[in-house]
Amino acid sequence: MIARLSTGPGRYDDACTAARQATDASSIVLLVIGGNRGSGYSVQAVDPQLLERLPGLLRFVAEEIKRDLEET
């Protein structure tokens, strides 16, 4: 079973599923900006506990991106 943030398929859930299967990933976060169906995101995880840790993980990634941008 795949855990999702929304109760039903999101705008890009099909693309998220395709990317997860193509990469054989156990979890995936897909962020689409200005896509053909507008902007949106989809999250899928085999381990539902990842969803609980996701906000902290995304903050960490955001800080890493910010730090990289400040160094250039």
Secondary structure, 3 states (H helix, E strand, C coil): CCEECCCCCCCCHHHHHHHHHHHCCCEEEEEEEEECCEEEEEEEECCCHHHHHHHHHHHHHHHHHHHHHHHC
